[in-house]
Amino acid sequence: MHSIEFTDYAQQILNREAGLARFYQVVISSDSLFQVSREGRSRQVDLDRSTCSCTDFQEYQLPCRHAIAAIHAVGRQISSFVHPRYLQESYRSTYKAVFMPVNDDFLADDPDCGPCYLRREKGSNGKARRIHGHRLFTRQSKCSACGQDGHYRSSKDCPLKGSNPTAVETSERPGKAWMHTPSGFTEEAIPGSEETSENEDLVQLEKDLEKAAAENCKET
């Protein structure tokens, strides 16, 4: 795969995805079907249909990291699965035609003109997916255990994986928390617990007064 063959945008994506593809394990189901997995999560790739269960392959018409891993497993060329519109030749041919200047002085302003209504086709992918204008910039993941960026809590890159750190889990409502320690669970007061106790005492007092009033009525 020559870098001069594709546009800069496509080449950057292919280089990035190819670098990530080496971390995946490939199970060959047939000549075109593959199961690509990493850290317990798997994707299904169909090279004949140019699809992947992550939907990036068919959405961008560029091989994703899972597809590239499958392509490498069977010794095929990545360039065979790249859409022709990403070729530099296709990019240059777009501007071979003459573009006439547009005189917009005679175009009337129409503030009521909105976007066209598009009806969703039957059989389309039901998964809601936001298409970003530039795929090179993705949101960085953040670990909930150590607070570092670039991995998740279950990832092997987390320095706290396998350890048993003390964690305090609290509910949104004020009350008491249960602290998880190596020796078991211990009850610990948290802010707002005193106020909750006072409310519970008031409720209990009202119940006692109602009970006493009911007993007085029975005696009379």
N, C-alpha and C positions, 0 to 999 in steps of 0.2 A: 504494500500500500504506500504509494508515493504521496508526500505532503503537497505536491504541486497539483495533484489531481482534483482535490476537493477545495471548496471555499474555506476561508479561515475559520468561519463559524463552525462548519461541519467538522473540520479537522481537530479543533480544540475539543469538541464533544467526544469524538472518537478516541482521541488520546486519553482523555480522562476516564472514559468507560473501559477502555482496554487495560488501563492500569488497575482498575478495581476488579476486573474480570478474573485476575489471577488468584483472588482469594476465594473463589467459588469452586465447589465440587460438582462434577457433571456425571449424571447417570444416563446412559444412552438407552432409550426405549426402542427406537427404530432408526431408520436412516434420516428421519426429519424431526422426530419427537425426542425431547430431552427434559430431564428434571434437573434443575440447577439449584443448589442449596448452599446455605451458609448459616452457621450458628442456629440450626434447627428450623430455619425458615426457607421454604423452597418456592421456586417458580417453574412454570411449565412453558417451554419454548417449542414453537413449530416453525422450522426454517422454511418449509415449503410454502406456508401461508404468511411468512414474515410477521409472526405474532408472538407476544409474550404475555403472560398473565399479569405483569406489572403495567401493561398497556402503553409503555413508552415506545416500544418498537413500532407498533402500528400508528401511534399518534404522531410521532415525529418522522417516521419512515427512515429512521437511522437505527442501527443495531444498538440495543442497550447492553449493559454489562453482562446480563444473563445470556443474551443472544451471542455476544462475542465469546463468552466462555464455551458455549456449545459449538460455535464455529471453529474455535481452536481445537476442540476435542476431536473433530472429524477432519481437521487439516484443510479446511476450505478458506477462501479469501473473503475478507470483510467487505471489500469493494463490491462484491457480487450482490450484497444485500443493502447497498446504499441507493437511495432514490436518485435518478439522473438529475433532478433539479439542484442537487448539491454539488454538481460538477462545475468547475470553473468555466468550462466551455458553455454550459447552459447559462451561467450567470452573465457571461460576456455577450451571448447571443440576445439576451433580453434588451440590451442597449444598442443593438445594431440598427434598429428601426429609427426613423426620424420622429422626434416628439415635437409636435407643433405647440407653440406657446398658447396658453389659455388666457383670454381676456375676461377677467372676472368683474369688470366694471358694470356689465349689464346683468349680472346675476342678482336677482332680488333676494333680500333677506327674508327668510321664512322661519320665524322662531317656533312655529307649531310643528315643524317637520321633525319627526322622531325616527328612531330606528325601525327597520322593517320587522314585521312579525314573522318569525320562523317557526313552523310547525315541526315538532319532533317526530322523526320517522319511526315506524314500527321496527322492532328488533334492534334498536340502537342500544348501546351500552347504558344500563340504568345507573351506573355508578356516577355520582356527581364528582366532577373533576374540574379544577380550575387550571386553565391553560395559561402559563406564564409567557410573557413576551420573550424572555431570554432565559434559557435553560441553564446557563452556566452558573447562575447565582441561586443557590438553594438555601433554605433555612437551616441553620446549624442546630443540631440536636443537643440537648442538655441533660446530663445525668441527674436523676433525682436522689441518688445516694451521696455522691461526692461533690456535686455541684459543678463539675467541669464540663466543658463543651466538647462535642465531637463523638460522644458515645452514649449508650443507655445504661441503665442500672444492671441489666443482665449481660452486658457485653464483657468480654474478657479484658478489655482495655480499662475497665473500672478498677482502681486500686483497692476498693473496698469489697470487691466480689469475693464471696466465700467467708467473709468475716461476719460477726454478729454484733454490730454497733448498737448502742442503746438508742432507742427511738421512742419518742413520745407521740402517740396518736391522740388527737383531740377531735371532738365533733364541733360543728359550727355553732351549736347552741352552748351557752355557758353551763358549766357543771364540773364534773370531775374527770380527770384523765387517768388512763392506765398506762403505767410505765413498764415497758418490756425490758427486763434485766435478765442476765444469765441465770439467776436463781429463781425466776418466775415473774409473776405480775404483782406489782404493788400499787396501791391507790395513792394518788397524789392530787392535792388541791391545785386548781388553776384559777386564774383571775375570773371573777364572776361567780364562783361557787358559793361565797357567803351570801350573795344576793339571792341565789337560787334557794339556799337553805331557809332564808327568811320567808320567801314566798311559800315554801312548803309548810312552814310552821303556821302561817296565816290560814292556809287551806285546811290544815288539821284542826286549828282552833274553831273555824267555822263549822266543821263537821261535828266537833264536840258540843258546840252550842246548840246545833240543830237536834242532836241526839238527846241532850238534856231537856230541851223544850218538848220533844215528843214524849219523854217519860213523864213530865209534869202533866201533860194533857191526859195521859192514861190514868194517873192517880186521881185527877179531878173528875 
